Amino acid sequence: MNNNKNTKKVDISMENIKDLINKIRKHKNKKEELIQKIRNANDIIKTKINKQNEIAKIVKINKEERDKIAEKVKEYLDKIKKLPKKNTVENPIKLKKWINKLDWKIQTEVMPYEKEKELTKKIKELKIKLEEAEKEFKELVERKKLEMELASLNKEKKLHHSTVIAYSNEWKKIQKEIDKIKKEKIKLSSKIDEINKTLRQLQKSIDEIKKKEGEEKIRRIETEIKEKEKHQRRLKDKIKEKTKIILEKFKKKKKLTADDLLVLQASNEEIDLQEKT
């Protein structure tokens, strides 16, 4: 009776140890998955930051160009303000014709000295007006030229500004994505903290069992679990390989054996025969 009771007690202890070891391995695997997710998140963040740096360079270049053009625009506006908007004196061509007409009259007509003197004085006045008119005409041409160049500069400035806005918005969009990933990382880290806490508790239980049962027993059970997992992986790989061969066989419309069907069932592959045919 006593021997049976002791055996039963040992069996329960063995099961407890296996359960604890399996839980530890399960939590460690989960922890590794979470750590890998954090690594992946870090890689994504790094890629996005590199993209932001590229965008920042483009924004900087376009801002500098926009600001340079803005300075030029100010210069052009200052120049244009100093030039006339429209004619304030007579047309120079009309004045030239008038001067030539009076000059011709003096040269070809016989007239009293006083009349000639009057016409000569008039020609002199008209020449002064002509000089003013020609100067104004040149300024009006210059104004027109500057206004055309100004329009081109404003168009270029607007293009650089639009580029700055578009890329700045893209930078902000990427930043939101980075912030979202960072929040996910915090959640993952919290889960890892919870797992670490659970692992400490489980390890504490294992350590207590080690004191009572000895480390050798624990190592033996761990080895047993590892061997079982290796066997399961080998079996899974074997079934997977056989499944590929069977599916290839099925595609070629070859007859499947009972063993083939068992392998498919074991692989947990779902095949809609009607759809395949």
ZIRA-V559052 format. One record per residue. N is the residue number from 1. PSI is psi in whole degrees, -180 to 180 (* if undefined). Layout:
BEGIN
[[N | PSI] [N | PSI]]
END
This chain:
BEGIN
[[1 | -46] [2 | -40] [3 | -43] [4 | -42] [5 | -42] [6 | -41] [7 | -45] [8 | -41] [9 | -42] [10 | -43] [11 | -45] [12 | -42] [13 | -42] [14 | -45] [15 | -39] [16 | -43] [17 | -47] [18 | -43] [19 | -44] [20 | -45] [21 | -44] [22 | -40] [23 | -43] [24 | -47] [25 | -41] [26 | -45] [27 | -37] [28 | -41] [29 | -42] [30 | -41] [31 | -43] [32 | -39] [33 | -44] [34 | -40] [35 | -41] [36 | -37] [37 | -39] [38 | -42] [39 | -46] [40 | -42] [41 | -41] [42 | -40] [43 | -42] [44 | -44] [45 | -43] [46 | -44] [47 | -43] [48 | -37] [49 | -40] [50 | -40] [51 | -41] [52 | -39] [53 | -40] [54 | -44] [55 | -42] [56 | -38] [57 | -44] [58 | -44] [59 | -44] [60 | -47] [61 | -46] [62 | -34] [63 | -45] [64 | -44] [65 | -43] [66 | -43] [67 | -37] [68 | -44] [69 | -38] [70 | -38] [71 | -42] [72 | -41] [73 | -43] [74 | -44] [75 | -45] [76 | -42] [77 | -40] [78 | -42] [79 | -44] [80 | -38] [81 | -31] [82 | -11] [83 | 149] [84 | 149] [85 | -30] [86 | 174] [87 | 131] [88 | -16] [89 | 177] [90 | 162] [91 | 129] [92 | -34] [93 | -43] [94 | -40] [95 | -41] [96 | -44] [97 | -40] [98 | -45] [99 | -47] [100 | -39] [101 | -46] [102 | -39] [103 | -42] [104 | -39] [105 | -42] [106 | -39] [107 | -28] [108 | -21] [109 | 148] [110 | 123] [111 | 161] [112 | 154] [113 | -42] [114 | -39] [115 | -43] [116 | -41] [117 | -39] [118 | -43] [119 | -38] [120 | -41] [121 | -40] [122 | -42] [123 | -42] [124 | -43] [125 | -41] [126 | -35] [127 | -36] [128 | -43] [129 | -39] [130 | -42] [131 | -43] [132 | -42] [133 | -42] [134 | -39] [135 | -46] [136 | -40] [137 | -44] [138 | -39] [139 | -38] [140 | -39] [141 | -43] [142 | -42] [143 | -45] [144 | -43] [145 | -47] [146 | -39] [147 | -38] [148 | -44] [149 | -37] [150 | -42] [151 | -40] [152 | -41] [153 | -44] [154 | -37] [155 | -44] [156 | -42] [157 | -43] [158 | -39] [159 | -45] [160 | -40] [161 | -43] [162 | -39] [163 | -43] [164 | -46] [165 | -48] [166 | -47] [167 | -33] [168 | -41] [169 | -38] [170 | -41] [171 | -45] [172 | -40] [173 | -45] [174 | -39] [175 | -39] [176 | -40] [177 | -42] [178 | -44] [179 | -38] [180 | -45] [181 | -39] [182 | -39] [183 | -40] [184 | -38] [185 | -40] [186 | -42] [187 | -42] [188 | -41] [189 | -37] [190 | -40] [191 | -40] [192 | -40] [193 | -41] [194 | -43] [195 | -43] [196 | -40] [197 | -45] [198 | -42] [199 | -40] [200 | -42] [201 | -44] [202 | -42] [203 | -36] [204 | -42] [205 | -42] [206 | -44] [207 | -38] [208 | -40] [209 | -38] [210 | -39] [211 | -37] [212 | -45] [213 | -21] [214 | 150] [215 | -29] [216 | -44] [217 | -42] [218 | -46] [219 | -39] [220 | -43] [221 | -40] [222 | -43] [223 | -41] [224 | -44] [225 | -43] [226 | -43] [227 | -39] [228 | -42] [229 | -42] [230 | -44] [231 | -43] [232 | -39] [233 | -44] [234 | -42] [235 | -43] [236 | -43] [237 | -40] [238 | -45] [239 | -40] [240 | -44] [241 | -44] [242 | -37] [243 | -41] [244 | -45] [245 | -43] [246 | -42] [247 | -37] [248 | -40] [249 | -41] [250 | -39] [251 | -35] [252 | 8] [253 | 36] [254 | 153] [255 | 133] [256 | 141] [257 | 171] [258 | -39] [259 | -38] [260 | -45] [261 | -37] [262 | -40] [263 | -43] [264 | -41] [265 | -41] [266 | -33] [267 | -10] [268 | 28] [269 | 133] [270 | 123] [271 | 124] [272 | 100] [273 | -37] [274 | -41] [275 | -39] [276 | -38] [277 | *]]
END
